[in-house]
């Protein structure tokens, strides 16, 4: 064995050793995709319009207050869309514009007859949308982490308002969805009137027109009042502006109320505690509605100044109380979310898929190996070895790169076997042709490899191109396929050309005498 | 052992018959597609819900069908996998309500509720797929884009490495394979899904792969056979690579067949697409790609370029050949 050849053998053996080291034991080192280990894949959309509407509402509300303080006359101030509100019946234009000057930084104003239409400036709207999506993503990340899911993915995806969430191994998908998708906007608002048993009764109390600074919300009857029965729906008229919200929370945890029923307690941060203390001090004896996602959970009477702690009671199960404190702790979503796509794979199907995939791979490999050995006899071993090396590099690279093995990815393994066979057949057939022109075995082998090299490059580039677009196109499982195929192709250039050729050279250098028999192709 | 020793089949003479055969399949496929009102797209592209459940006791198709019948919209009930697995797939098209923005999950909830009704044994949820209209349209767009872009990129590569006429031949062959494969998918009642489109893209690579091997040989032979017509050069090249073509297609076919037989229900459509695609890819390489390359190449030869000029071009196209990295020692 000459020195050059020895180095090649050492190189090949170290590549094999490194690969095996990288993927062994495969059960721990190879990342399985959702379709193999079970779990849920979701694409959620942040309803950014709602985030903008909140901003528009707040601005209109502030303007209304400022106008009443400055005693500027107008007939109507109304939010007409997520990014639009109108002010009508303005008497004193100069006075109005002076009060409304602050609004102009966020909204552009177009005049009508005694009226103005305010539209949110596009750059501000885009910025708010962007912020809402980013904030939603961060909130979901925190919730997923609290859920204790291993290796989750939470990422922006596709169109601007979409978030991809992948939770491997999650079996209770409905609960996970409930936790992730819950807005969890906590608001504490002053009760003006109520509770009423019907919506009509509530409206009657305000002469059928809810004042602009108030709103009508529904909720469950206080548990204490039901005496153990099922709470019915009741209605409240509450102040629109909440002195404190979920954003002012420091933490939240499950607890028990005085009747030993599950409840959720929360504490405010410093700023929130100060505001809440002041607010409760001023409103002793009045009702305080604890509103979560626009539904009143409880509305106790304020007994005394409360500084930093509150509690939500309701008919919770222990699990619900736990989940609610989780979402409160991780903060509210800036806007509601809806699900655009959901793919759930149960653990049973995942297990079945792995079994089927392994059976198919081994079956395919066995058939191919039998064929090659029958057709090429001893030289066929050469192809079998190079395919085996290819598969171990493929596995090793996947483990090393942390690439995900999916069910279509297993198909990628099978196709890699096919590609490996193809390159070897291409080379063997070419050597066979060269042998027919009687140049001698050594020359035929060299010529065979040299002639085929560019063919192999061309075919592999073409296949890599389609794998690349496959990756671009696909979702998780198909990306796994594209990745497997691409790594398999790259590994094959090494194995079919370099490894296979080295083996030929080994045989040629060792068995000068019997080389013709050995090359029984 | 050796098959196809020194064959000299006249492939190019059969090209009209081959074209006729392809045409028959294409026309049949397209008319079936048209008669069924368009391509049968699955929920990945059209939106909708698929629920797969595994019952712990035997149920009949009638039972499942009856249970889900009251759900609004059109339900499809299919046995999933082998009979003894007791696995059933229920598919629900996107309802108008969901299109209008109602909760997408409603369909799957209704199915699960219906199956929990009386008379049916208990079941386990194997998988659930819910695709909304936004994502469906997005995947559709991306699928078309990926297929076209991949074809274009491959065409540019072949035009760069070989000739423009070869690139056109290869692309025509690939298009042929895609349409033939889709026709077979329609004949056998498969719906286009993400996995099937992935298989179609893989076929693109595979078919081109096959074509390149023959074109490579054509290019090599053009230098040695300057006096022969392109027709003859192609014929000789196809014959020379025939053993390789058949062995490779055969082994790929066998491994994909293993996937089809043992790979499980999830990959059934994928494997079927590959099976058809491998056969069509091999056939189109031999008959379609070379015929088109010949037809376009001859016109070019007749119009201006002498064979010598073509050969010079070839030499320019691959200057690194002698210094190739494969030459070791």
Interface residues (C-beta under 8 A of the other chain):
Chain A: X4 X8 X35 X43 X45 X158 X159 X173 X338 X339 X340 X341 X342 X343 X344 X345 X346 X348 X349 X352 X353 X355 X356 X357 X359 X360 X361 X363 X364 X365 X367 X368 X371 X372 X374 X375 X376 X377 X407 X408 X410 X411 X414 X415 X417 X418 X421 X422 X425 X426 X429 X432 X433 X446 X449 X450 X451 X453 X454 X455 X458 X459 X461 X462 X463 X465 X466 X467 X468 X469 X470 X472 X473 X474 X475 X477 X478 X481 X482 X485 X497 X498 X501 X505
Chain B: X1 X2 X52 X54 X103 X104 X105 X124 X125 X126 X127 X128 X129 X130 X131 X132 X134 X135 X138 X139 X142 X143 X145 X146 X147 X149 X150 X153 X154 X157 X158 X161 X194 X195 X197 X198 X201 X202 X204 X205 X206 X208 X209 X212 X213 X216 X217 X220 X240 X241 X243 X244 X247 X248 X250 X251 X252 X254 X255 X256 X257 X258 X259 X261 X262 X263 X264 X266 X267 X270 X271 X274 X318 X321 X324 X325 X326 X327 X328 X329
